[in-house]
Amino acid sequence: MRRFLCLFLCLAGLAACKEPWQNALGEHRFQRDIPTITEQDVQSRLELLSRQDADFAQTPIGRQNLLQIILREKLIQTDALAQGLDKSAEYQKLSTDKRMQLNDIYQDYTRHLLEDLWYEKQRNGGALDISDEEINEYYKKYPYEMTVQQIIVDNAETADQILHTLKRSPSKWRDMARQYSIAPEEVRNNKFTFMPGEFLPEIEVIAANSPQGSVQGFIKTALGFHIIMKTGERHLSKQEAAPRIRAVLENKRMDGIVQSLQNKYEVVIYAKHE
């Protein structure tokens, strides 16, 4: 509110001094085409203020202050238009860039809004409901979580060389990762812990069938060629596993819904050269 009050004092000083508002002949510079300030202008501005400033603007002094602020802006905008600044190349470029930026933001918002409303409808309609029986059955099969590390490279030959080296000397894992891995830093140095259904299926299968401390691979995914070392496995209680299982089963249910949509609607994917 301090800035609001300071601006009020400045504007009050301007209002008390007639000279800035008059030309050399003593005539008011904005005698003609004075912009109109409507109640809608005031309400729109109030919505942009903080609660403290909005409360002050409801007082007689505050409202007069707000009107002076709006008046100053209207006068500047009117004079800028009179000078043709809206026809300048700089104005045209900047306003066009901003319009395109805002349009992209709007388009992105509407896409996400449709998705959110669609998800909400699925949930409210029970399409994603998971029963306790389903959770119990999943827990009987997978009552554990696994931890792995990965080295990801961009070609099979390098992956094969690294795998043979690590099979002989697993202790060289960190050196091999630092030297060859193309994975981001957070992937290269971190371990990944997951229940079956929470990670890449190819890696889950290898981890589930590997003893702790063993180096396995290599498998190919969209990220590259993976060499995997299983570093741990832990049994989970039903209480800590249940919410994770529910999320896994919901995702599987959603995959089924999306697959049915793919069968319902024809999807055409164009390559870049088409």
KEFISE-45635 format. One line per 2 residues: number of its first residue (from 1); for each residue x, y, z of N, C-alpha, C. Coordinates in nm, 3 decimals, padded with zeros to 5 digits. Each point is the difference from the previous one (the first is absolute). Layout:
REM KEFISE-45635
NUM) X,Y,Z,X,Y,Z,X,Y,Z | ...
END
This chain:
REM KEFISE-45635
1) 00.083,-00.119,00.000,-00.083,00.119,00.000,00.087,00.125,00.000 | 00.128,-00.011,00.047,00.088,00.116,00.006,00.017,00.062,-00.139
3) 00.020,-00.087,-00.103,00.015,00.053,-00.135,-00.128,00.069,-00.047 | -00.113,-00.057,00.035,-00.129,00.058,-00.036,-00.015,00.139,00.063
5) 00.037,00.011,00.129,-00.012,00.127,00.069,00.098,00.102,-00.054 | 00.123,-00.046,-00.033,00.099,00.092,-00.056,-00.047,00.056,-00.134
7) -00.059,-00.089,-00.081,-00.052,00.045,-00.129,-00.113,00.099,00.019 | -00.081,-00.023,00.103,-00.109,00.094,00.029,00.055,00.139,00.031
9) 00.106,00.005,00.082,00.058,00.128,00.037,00.056,00.072,-00.122 | 00.065,-00.077,-00.091,00.053,00.059,-00.122,-00.111,00.057,-00.087
11) -00.106,-00.079,-00.014,-00.111,00.044,-00.085,-00.074,00.118,00.062 | -00.007,-00.001,00.132,-00.064,00.112,00.068,00.077,00.128,-00.028
13) 00.135,-00.012,-00.002,00.083,00.116,-00.032,-00.023,00.047,-00.141 | -00.014,-00.092,-00.094,-00.027,00.036,-00.138,-00.135,00.068,-00.014
15) -00.098,-00.052,00.073,-00.133,00.059,-00.009,-00.001,00.142,00.053 | 00.085,00.027,00.099,00.004,00.134,00.058,00.076,00.097,-00.087
17) 00.081,-00.049,-00.091,00.081,00.086,-00.086,-00.059,00.000,-00.140 | -00.048,00.118,-00.048,-00.069,00.005,-00.128,00.094,00.001,-00.119
19) 00.124,00.048,00.020,00.088,00.019,-00.113,00.025,-00.126,-00.082 | 00.029,-00.118,00.060,00.025,-00.117,-00.082,-00.118,-00.038,-00.088
21) -00.119,00.047,00.033,-00.118,-00.037,-00.077,-00.035,00.106,-00.105 | 00.083,00.107,-00.014,-00.031,00.108,-00.093,00.118,00.024,-00.093
23) -00.033,00.045,-00.120,00.108,00.035,-00.093,00.042,00.145,00.021 | 00.087,00.049,-00.088,00.054,00.135,00.019,-00.107,00.107,-00.010
25) -00.109,-00.028,-00.067,-00.108,00.098,-00.015,-00.098,-00.005,00.115 | 00.025,-00.088,00.093,-00.090,-00.011,00.114,-00.119,-00.089,-00.026
27) -00.003,-00.067,-00.117,-00.111,-00.088,-00.032,00.031,-00.141,00.047 | -00.101,-00.072,00.043,00.019,-00.137,00.043,00.040,-00.087,-00.118
29) 00.108,-00.081,00.018,00.052,-00.083,-00.108,-00.101,-00.105,-00.044 | -00.083,-00.049,00.095,-00.093,-00.108,-00.031,-00.145,00.051,00.010
31) -00.017,00.121,-00.047,-00.133,00.059,00.007,-00.100,-00.077,-00.084 | 00.046,-00.053,-00.115,-00.089,-00.077,-00.086,00.032,-00.149,00.015
33) -00.100,-00.083,-00.027,00.016,-00.146,00.001,00.053,-00.052,00.132 | -00.050,00.057,00.110,00.038,-00.052,00.130,-00.058,-00.141,00.013
35) 00.081,-00.101,00.034,-00.052,-00.136,00.010,-00.105,-00.012,00.110 | -00.089,-00.093,-00.020,-00.105,-00.025,00.097,00.045,-00.108,00.099
37) -00.021,00.025,00.127,00.028,-00.099,00.104,-00.132,-00.051,00.052 | -00.025,-00.126,-00.018,-00.127,-00.061,00.040,00.017,-00.076,00.131
39) -00.113,-00.036,00.056,00.002,-00.081,00.122,00.065,-00.136,-00.026 | -00.017,-00.048,-00.124,00.063,-00.127,-00.036,00.152,00.012,00.003
41) 00.052,00.117,-00.042,00.144,00.023,00.008,00.048,-00.010,00.145 | -00.076,00.059,00.089,00.036,00.000,00.141,-00.004,-00.141,00.056
43) -00.109,-00.073,-00.029,-00.014,-00.136,00.052,00.108,-00.092,-00.054 | 00.034,00.017,-00.126,00.105,-00.084,-00.060,00.133,00.024,00.070
45) 00.028,00.126,00.031,00.125,00.031,00.068,00.000,-00.052,00.144 | -00.114,00.008,00.067,-00.010,-00.050,00.137,00.033,-00.149,00.008
47) -00.040,-00.074,-00.102,00.024,-00.143,-00.002,00.149,-00.034,-00.008 | 00.081,00.095,-00.046,00.144,-00.023,-00.014,00.077,00.039,00.125
49) -00.064,00.069,00.093,00.067,00.048,00.120,00.004,-00.106,00.109 | 00.097,00.014,00.088,00.003,-00.085,00.118,-00.119,00.036,00.089
51) -00.030,-00.086,00.095,-00.115,00.026,00.087,00.019,00.132,00.077 | 00.123,00.024,00.045,00.026,00.121,00.076,-00.021,00.125,-00.085
53) 00.053,-00.002,-00.124,-00.016,00.115,-00.088,-00.145,00.015,-00.045 | -00.069,-00.112,-00.021,-00.140,00.006,-00.041,-00.086,00.062,00.110
55) 00.030,-00.036,00.126,-00.074,00.059,00.112,00.024,00.151,00.006 | 00.125,00.041,-00.020,00.031,00.143,00.001,-00.071,00.073,-00.114
57) -00.010,-00.066,-00.116,-00.064,00.061,-00.117,-00.149,00.019,00.019 | -00.059,-00.066,00.101,-00.142,00.016,00.027,-00.028,00.125,00.083
59) 00.105,00.058,00.058,-00.018,00.124,00.077,-00.008,00.118,-00.095 | -00.055,00.114,00.042,-00.008,00.117,-00.090,00.136,00.042,-00.054
61) 00.101,00.006,00.087,00.134,00.039,-00.047,00.056,-00.106,-00.093 | -00.018,-00.125,00.037,00.052,-00.108,-00.082,-00.066,-00.007,-00.137
63) -00.129,00.022,-00.004,-00.070,-00.003,-00.129,00.048,00.114,-00.089 | 00.019,00.119,00.060,00.050,00.112,-00.079,00.141,-00.031,-00.052
65) 00.078,-00.065,00.082,00.134,-00.041,-00.040,-00.008,-00.095,-00.119 | -00.088,-00.099,00.009,-00.014,-00.097,-00.107,-00.046,00.066,-00.129
67) -00.094,00.091,00.012,-00.047,00.072,-00.119,00.112,00.080,-00.066 | 00.086,00.060,00.083,00.112,00.076,-00.054,00.097,-00.092,-00.074
69) 00.023,-00.119,00.054,00.089,-00.097,-00.066,-00.057,-00.041,-00.136 | -00.130,-00.032,00.000,-00.063,-00.042,-00.125,00.000,00.115,-00.101
71) -00.028,00.122,00.051,00.000,00.116,-00.088,00.136,00.021,-00.065 | 00.104,-00.009,00.078,00.134,00.019,-00.055,00.028,-00.101,-00.110
73) -00.036,-00.125,00.025,00.024,-00.104,-00.101,-00.081,00.025,-00.126 | -00.126,00.041,00.018,-00.085,00.027,-00.117,00.054,00.115,-00.083
75) 00.048,00.104,00.068,00.053,00.116,-00.071,00.127,-00.037,-00.078 | 00.087,-00.077,00.064,00.124,-00.042,-00.067,-00.032,-00.085,-00.122
77) -00.096,-00.095,00.018,-00.037,-00.086,-00.112,-00.061,00.081,-00.114 | -00.086,00.097,00.035,-00.062,00.084,-00.102,00.105,00.079,-00.078
79) 00.096,00.059,00.072,00.103,00.079,-00.067,00.093,-00.089,-00.083 | 00.027,-00.122,00.050,00.083,-00.093,-00.077,-00.067,-00.036,-00.132
81) -00.132,-00.021,00.005,-00.074,-00.029,-00.123,-00.001,00.121,-00.093 | -00.014,00.118,00.060,-00.001,00.122,-00.081,00.133,00.020,-00.071
83) 00.108,-00.046,00.061,00.132,00.012,-00.061,00.030,-00.114,-00.098 | -00.093,-00.096,-00.008,00.018,-00.109,-00.095,00.097,-00.106,00.046
85) 00.025,-00.008,00.130,00.095,-00.101,00.049,-00.049,-00.143,-00.025 | -00.133,-00.015,-00.010,-00.053,-00.133,-00.028,00.026,-00.043,-00.144
87) 00.045,00.092,-00.084,00.033,-00.034,-00.139,00.150,-00.027,-00.018 | 00.078,00.020,00.106,00.145,-00.017,-00.011,00.036,-00.147,-00.018
89) 00.116,-00.024,-00.062,00.046,-00.138,-00.023,00.024,-00.071,00.132 | 00.054,00.072,00.099,00.029,-00.063,00.129,-00.129,-00.045,00.068
91) -00.101,00.087,00.000,-00.128,-00.036,00.061,-00.063,-00.119,-00.070 | 00.001,00.001,-00.133,-00.061,-00.107,-00.076,00.069,-00.133,00.028
93) 00.134,00.003,00.004,00.073,-00.125,00.024,-00.024,-00.054,00.141 | 00.014,00.088,00.099,-00.015,-00.045,00.138,-00.142,-00.046,00.030
95) -00.099,00.072,-00.052,-00.139,-00.039,00.025,-00.034,-00.131,-00.071 | 00.054,-00.018,-00.120,-00.024,-00.126,-00.072,00.066,-00.117,00.071
97) 00.123,00.020,00.047,00.070,-00.106,00.075,-00.078,-00.038,00.125 | -00.048,00.100,00.071,-00.075,-00.027,00.123,-00.132,-00.070,-00.029
99) -00.067,00.041,-00.109,-00.126,-00.065,-00.038,00.023,-00.148,-00.029 | 00.107,-00.031,-00.071,00.031,-00.139,-00.032,00.034,-00.078,00.126
101) 00.076,00.064,00.090,00.036,-00.066,00.125,-00.124,-00.031,00.083 | -00.088,00.098,00.013,-00.122,-00.020,00.077,-00.092,-00.103,-00.065
103) -00.002,-00.002,-00.133,-00.081,-00.100,-00.069,00.053,-00.141,00.027 | 00.133,-00.015,00.003,00.058,-00.131,00.032,-00.036,-00.041,00.143
105) 00.006,00.097,00.092,-00.037,-00.029,00.139,-00.146,-00.042,00.009 | -00.085,00.071,-00.073,-00.143,-00.032,00.001,-00.026,-00.139,-00.058
107) 00.064,-00.029,-00.114,-00.019,-00.131,-00.062,00.046,-00.111,00.092 | 00.114,00.020,00.065,00.052,-00.101,00.093,-00.096,-00.017,00.118
109) -00.052,00.110,00.051,-00.095,-00.006,00.111,-00.125,-00.078,-00.038 | -00.056,00.029,-00.117,-00.124,-00.067,-00.040,00.023,-00.150,-00.020
111) 00.117,-00.038,-00.052,00.029,-00.143,-00.015,00.004,-00.069,00.136 | 00.071,00.061,00.094,00.009,-00.060,00.133,-00.136,00.002,00.071
113) -00.078,00.104,-00.025,-00.132,00.007,00.062,-00.088,-00.115,-00.047 | 00.002,-00.028,-00.129,-00.078,-00.112,-00.053,00.045,-00.132,00.061
115) 00.131,-00.018,00.011,00.052,-00.124,00.059,-00.044,-00.012,00.146 | 00.011,00.110,00.075,-00.039,-00.004,00.141,-00.148,-00.033,00.016
117) -00.084,00.063,-00.083,-00.143,-00.029,00.008,-00.029,-00.143,-00.039 | 00.075,-00.052,-00.099,-00.020,-00.140,-00.042,00.039,-00.096,00.113
119) 00.115,00.025,00.063,00.042,-00.085,00.112,-00.101,00.005,00.114 | -00.049,00.121,00.028,-00.098,00.015,00.107,-00.127,-00.079,-00.030
121) -00.041,00.000,-00.125,-00.119,-00.075,-00.038,00.023,-00.150,00.014 | 00.120,-00.046,-00.036,00.030,-00.142,00.015,-00.005,-00.042,00.147
123) 00.058,00.084,00.084,00.003,-00.033,00.143,-00.141,00.004,00.060 | -00.075,00.105,-00.033,-00.135,00.011,00.054,-00.091,-00.111,-00.051
125) 00.029,-00.048,-00.120,-00.082,-00.108,-00.055,00.042,-00.139,00.044 | 00.108,-00.007,00.079,00.043,-00.130,00.053,00.090,-00.079,-00.092
127) 00.040,00.058,-00.113,00.083,-00.075,-00.096,00.137,-00.036,00.057 | 00.047,00.078,00.099,00.133,-00.024,00.057,-00.006,-00.058,00.141
129) -00.118,-00.042,00.042,-00.014,-00.058,00.134,00.078,-00.131,00.010 | 00.075,-00.013,00.108,00.077,-00.122,00.026,-00.050,-00.059,00.131
131) -00.035,-00.125,-00.002,-00.056,-00.065,00.119,00.112,-00.049,00.092 | -00.036,-00.024,00.126,00.096,-00.055,00.096,00.044,-00.140,-00.043
133) -00.091,-00.074,-00.062,00.036,-00.134,-00.047,00.109,00.006,-00.106 | -00.008,00.096,-00.090,00.102,00.015,-00.103,00.135,00.035,00.062
135) -00.002,00.086,00.100,00.124,00.037,00.068,00.060,-00.121,00.072 | -00.085,-00.079,00.066,00.048,-00.118,00.071,00.063,-00.101,-00.095
137) -00.063,-00.021,-00.115,00.054,-00.095,-00.098,00.135,00.047,-00.053 | 00.012,00.128,-00.025,00.127,00.053,-00.051,00.108,-00.013,00.107
139) -00.036,00.026,00.125,00.098,-00.007,00.109,00.049,-00.142,00.021 | -00.086,-00.098,-00.020,00.043,-00.141,00.013,00.109,-00.033,-00.102
141) -00.009,00.058,-00.120,00.097,-00.028,-00.105,00.128,00.083,00.015 | -00.018,00.128,00.042,00.114,00.091,00.001,00.007,00.077,00.132
143) 00.038,-00.067,00.108,00.006,00.069,00.131,00.138,00.062,00.027 | 00.067,00.050,-00.103,00.137,00.047,00.018,00.030,00.118,-00.093
145) 00.110,00.066,00.028,00.055,00.102,-00.087,00.146,-00.032,-00.029 | 00.049,00.049,-00.113,00.136,-00.027,-00.042,00.073,00.131,-00.026
147) 00.133,-00.005,00.012,00.083,00.118,-00.025,00.107,-00.035,-00.103 | 00.017,00.087,-00.099,00.099,-00.025,-00.105,00.077,00.129,-00.030
149) 00.116,-00.018,-00.063,00.075,00.107,-00.062,00.011,-00.031,-00.148 | 00.021,00.107,-00.080,00.007,-00.019,-00.145,00.118,00.075,-00.060
151) 00.056,-00.060,-00.104,00.090,00.071,-00.090,-00.066,-00.006,-00.137 | -00.018,00.116,-00.062,-00.068,00.007,-00.130,00.099,00.053,-00.103
153) 00.016,-00.073,-00.109,00.088,00.043,-00.110,-00.080,00.000,-00.129 | 00.060,00.057,-00.106,-00.076,00.021,-00.123,00.022,-00.106,-00.108
155) 00.082,-00.104,00.028,00.019,-00.103,-00.101,00.028,-00.135,00.066 | -00.034,-00.107,-00.071,00.009,-00.135,00.054,00.144,-00.044,00.023
157) 00.090,00.043,-00.086,00.140,-00.042,00.013,00.060,00.049,00.132 | -00.021,00.127,00.031,00.051,00.055,00.125,-00.067,-00.068,00.119
159) -00.129,-00.023,-00.009,-00.073,-00.067,00.107,00.058,-00.139,00.026 | 00.033,-00.073,-00.106,00.056,-00.135,00.015,00.137,00.005,00.068
161) 00.081,00.097,-00.038,00.132,00.014,00.062,-00.011,00.032,00.148 | -00.089,00.092,00.034,-00.018,00.037,00.141,-00.052,-00.119,00.080
163) -00.094,-00.074,-00.058,-00.058,-00.114,00.069,00.106,-00.105,00.031 | 00.087,-00.031,-00.095,00.106,-00.099,00.023,00.097,00.048,00.108
165) 00.031,00.131,-00.001,00.090,00.054,00.102,-00.061,-00.012,00.138 | -00.128,00.034,00.012,-00.065,-00.002,00.131,-00.029,-00.141,00.049
167) -00.018,-00.093,-00.091,-00.018,-00.139,00.041,00.124,-00.050,00.072 | 00.117,00.046,-00.049,00.125,-00.041,00.063,00.030,00.082,00.124
169) -00.033,00.130,-00.005,00.036,00.090,00.111,-00.117,00.095,00.030 | -00.099,-00.045,00.076,-00.115,00.087,00.032,00.040,00.128,00.072
171) 00.117,-00.001,00.066,00.045,00.117,00.074,00.032,00.118,-00.092 | 00.012,-00.024,-00.129,00.031,00.106,-00.096,-00.126,00.073,-00.049
173) -00.113,-00.029,00.061,-00.127,00.057,-00.045,00.005,00.153,-00.008 | 00.045,00.065,00.107,00.001,00.146,00.003,00.090,00.057,-00.110
175) 00.116,-00.062,-00.020,00.091,00.048,-00.104,-00.062,-00.016,-00.139 | -00.066,-00.113,-00.023,-00.063,-00.025,-00.130,-00.114,00.099,-00.024
177) -00.077,00.026,00.104,-00.112,00.094,-00.013,00.051,00.140,-00.031 | 00.103,00.042,00.072,00.054,00.134,-00.023,00.060,00.014,-00.140
179) 00.061,-00.107,-00.051,00.069,00.006,-00.128,-00.093,-00.014,-00.119 | -00.103,-00.086,00.012,-00.078,-00.036,-00.118,-00.147,00.040,00.002
181) -00.059,00.015,00.116,-00.145,00.018,00.004,-00.043,00.131,-00.064 | -00.104,-00.008,-00.082,-00.058,00.120,-00.063,-00.122,00.049,00.077
183) -00.032,-00.067,00.110,-00.117,00.037,00.079,00.024,00.132,00.071 | -00.107,00.075,00.030,00.014,00.123,00.079,00.065,-00.030,00.135
185) 00.055,00.103,00.061,00.073,-00.016,00.126,-00.085,-00.069,00.107 | -00.129,00.039,00.009,-00.085,-00.057,00.105,-00.026,-00.148,-00.023
187) 00.001,-00.045,-00.127,-00.017,-00.143,-00.029,00.131,-00.075,00.021 | 00.110,00.062,-00.038,00.130,-00.065,00.006,00.041,-00.031,00.143
189) -00.028,00.090,00.092,00.050,-00.014,00.137,-00.103,-00.051,00.099 | -00.125,-00.008,-00.040,-00.105,-00.039,00.094,-00.043,-00.145,-00.018
191) -00.054,-00.054,00.108,-00.061,-00.132,-00.004,-00.151,00.017,-00.014 | -00.065,-00.098,-00.064,-00.144,00.005,-00.021,-00.066,-00.115,00.074
193) -00.095,00.035,00.085,-00.073,-00.101,00.078,-00.144,-00.003,-00.047 | -00.053,-00.121,-00.023,-00.133,-00.013,-00.058,-00.062,-00.135,00.034
195) -00.132,-00.001,00.001,-00.076,-00.124,00.003,-00.025,-00.044,-00.144 | -00.025,-00.125,-00.023,-00.041,-00.042,-00.134,-00.123,00.079,-00.045
197) 00.011,00.061,-00.119,-00.108,00.082,-00.052,00.030,00.148,00.007 | 00.105,00.039,00.074,00.031,00.141,00.016,00.112,00.049,-00.092
199) 00.071,-00.091,-00.068,00.117,00.040,-00.077,-00.010,-00.059,-00.140 | 00.108,00.008,-00.077,00.000,-00.056,-00.134,-00.014,-00.152,00.008
201) -00.095,-00.058,-00.071,-00.024,-00.145,00.010,00.124,-00.083,-00.029 | 00.080,00.039,-00.101,00.118,-00.078,-00.036,00.099,-00.006,00.116
203) 00.018,00.112,00.069,00.093,00.005,00.113,-00.057,-00.073,00.119 | -00.130,00.010,00.021,-00.064,-00.071,00.111,00.021,-00.151,-00.012
205) -00.014,-00.054,-00.121,00.016,-00.144,-00.022,00.141,-00.043,00.034 | 00.099,00.076,-00.048,00.140,-00.034,00.029,00.028,00.008,00.149
207) -00.048,00.106,00.066,00.025,00.016,00.143,-00.065,-00.111,00.081 | -00.122,-00.038,-00.038,-00.073,-00.103,00.074,00.068,-00.135,-00.009
209) 00.074,-00.023,-00.108,00.062,-00.131,-00.021,00.151,00.001,00.021 | 00.050,00.103,00.069,00.144,00.011,00.024,00.029,00.001,00.148
211) 00.109,-00.065,00.042,00.040,00.009,00.141,00.057,00.137,00.031 | -00.007,00.038,00.126,00.052,00.130,00.041,00.150,00.009,-00.027
213) 00.043,00.114,-00.053,00.141,00.022,-00.028,00.045,-00.045,-00.137 | -00.090,-00.059,-00.077,00.038,-00.050,-00.132,-00.017,00.108,-00.106
215) 00.084,-00.009,-00.104,-00.007,00.092,-00.113,-00.067,-00.073,-00.116 | -00.103,00.063,-00.056,-00.077,-00.063,-00.107,-00.016,00.097,-00.116
217) -00.035,-00.053,-00.115,-00.026,00.085,-00.117,00.051,-00.072,-00.121 | 00.007,00.071,-00.106,-00.055,00.133,-00.009,-00.133,-00.007,-00.073
219) -00.088,00.096,00.028,-00.129,00.005,-00.067,-00.013,00.137,-00.068 | -00.079,00.004,-00.105,-00.018,00.124,-00.075,-00.138,00.058,00.026
221) -00.002,00.129,00.033,-00.126,00.075,00.012,00.013,00.127,-00.084 | -00.101,00.085,00.008,00.006,00.125,-00.074,00.112,00.090,00.049
223) 00.049,-00.023,00.121,00.107,00.082,00.057,00.138,-00.044,-00.046 | 00.013,-00.126,-00.041,00.130,-00.053,-00.040,00.017,-00.144,00.044
225) 00.125,-00.041,00.017,00.032,-00.137,00.043,00.035,00.003,00.149 | -00.071,-00.082,00.078,00.011,00.003,00.146,00.082,-00.119,00.050
227) 00.096,00.028,00.090,00.063,-00.102,00.082,-00.053,00.022,00.141 | -00.043,-00.106,00.066,-00.073,00.012,00.126,00.070,-00.078,00.110
229) 00.010,00.061,00.117,00.048,-00.071,00.118,-00.106,00.008,00.109 | -00.042,-00.115,00.046,-00.097,-00.004,00.109,00.074,00.017,00.132
231) -00.038,00.103,00.076,00.071,00.029,00.124,-00.081,-00.032,00.125 | -00.127,-00.034,-00.015,-00.078,-00.031,00.119,-00.139,-00.049,-00.031
233) -00.060,-00.067,00.099,-00.140,-00.045,-00.008,-00.054,-00.002,00.142 | -00.122,00.050,00.018,-00.057,00.011,00.134,-00.147,-00.041,00.001
235) -00.037,-00.079,00.100,-00.140,-00.039,00.016,-00.078,00.117,00.058 | -00.119,00.023,-00.052,-00.084,00.111,00.043,-00.116,-00.049,00.084
237) -00.037,00.080,00.099,-00.121,-00.031,00.074,-00.121,00.032,-00.086 | -00.112,-00.059,00.033,-00.121,00.025,-00.075,-00.039,00.148,00.007
239) 00.021,00.061,00.117,-00.039,00.139,00.020,00.079,00.094,-00.091 | 00.131,-00.019,-00.011,00.079,00.090,-00.083,-00.012,-00.033,-00.148
241) -00.036,-00.124,-00.032,-00.010,-00.040,-00.141,-00.135,00.038,-00.061 | -00.106,00.003,00.080,-00.136,00.017,-00.054,-00.018,00.126,-00.084
243) 00.040,00.120,00.046,-00.022,00.118,-00.085,00.080,-00.006,-00.129 | 00.118,-00.059,00.002,00.080,-00.011,-00.120,-00.063,-00.100,-00.098
245) -00.055,-00.108,00.055,-00.067,-00.098,-00.085,-00.124,00.061,-00.064 | -00.073,00.080,00.077,-00.119,00.064,-00.055,00.038,00.089,-00.119
247) 00.109,00.076,00.015,00.045,00.087,-00.109,00.041,-00.080,-00.122 | 00.069,-00.113,00.022,00.041,-00.087,-00.111,-00.123,-00.054,-00.073
249) -00.099,-00.048,00.075,-00.119,-00.058,-00.062,-00.083,00.107,-00.070 | -00.004,00.121,00.055,-00.070,00.109,-00.068,00.066,00.032,-00.133
251) 00.133,00.001,00.000,00.072,00.027,-00.126,-00.027,-00.109,-00.103 | -00.003,-00.125,00.046,-00.030,-00.110,-00.092,-00.142,00.013,-00.054
253) -00.093,00.038,00.088,-00.138,00.020,-00.043,-00.007,00.113,-00.104 | 00.076,00.107,00.025,00.002,00.111,-00.094,00.059,-00.042,-00.134
255) 00.106,-00.082,00.004,00.058,-00.049,-00.124,-00.103,-00.076,-00.083 | -00.084,-00.077,00.069,-00.105,-00.073,-00.070,-00.102,00.093,-00.063
257) -00.035,00.106,00.071,-00.096,00.096,-00.054,00.058,00.070,-00.122 | 00.127,00.040,00.010,00.064,00.068,-00.113,00.010,-00.093,-00.120
259) 00.029,-00.128,00.026,00.006,-00.096,-00.111,-00.136,-00.013,-00.068 | -00.106,00.001,00.078,-00.134,-00.008,-00.059,-00.029,00.125,-00.082
261) 00.050,00.114,00.043,-00.018,00.123,-00.077,00.078,-00.007,-00.131 | 00.117,-00.061,00.005,00.079,-00.015,-00.122,-00.071,-00.088,-00.101
263) -00.071,-00.099,00.050,-00.078,-00.087,-00.089,-00.126,00.072,-00.050 | -00.051,00.094,00.080,-00.122,00.070,-00.035,00.026,00.110,-00.101
265) 00.109,00.076,00.021,00.030,00.114,-00.085,00.125,-00.030,-00.084 | -00.009,00.030,-00.125,00.115,-00.021,-00.088,00.102,00.112,00.024
267) 00.123,-00.040,00.031,00.107,00.095,00.025,00.102,-00.010,-00.112 | 00.030,00.112,-00.061,00.098,00.006,-00.110,00.123,00.073,00.049
269) 00.115,-00.063,-00.011,00.127,00.060,00.040,00.081,00.026,-00.125 | 00.032,00.126,-00.023,00.076,00.036,-00.119,00.149,00.009,00.033
271) 00.082,-00.063,-00.082,00.145,00.015,00.014,00.039,00.139,-00.047 | 00.121,00.043,00.038,00.043,00.135,-00.034,00.005,00.026,-00.149
273) 00.034,-00.104,-00.076,00.014,00.020,-00.144,-00.131,-00.003,-00.075 | -00.111,-00.034,00.071,-00.129,-00.010,-00.069,-00.069,00.136,-00.003
END
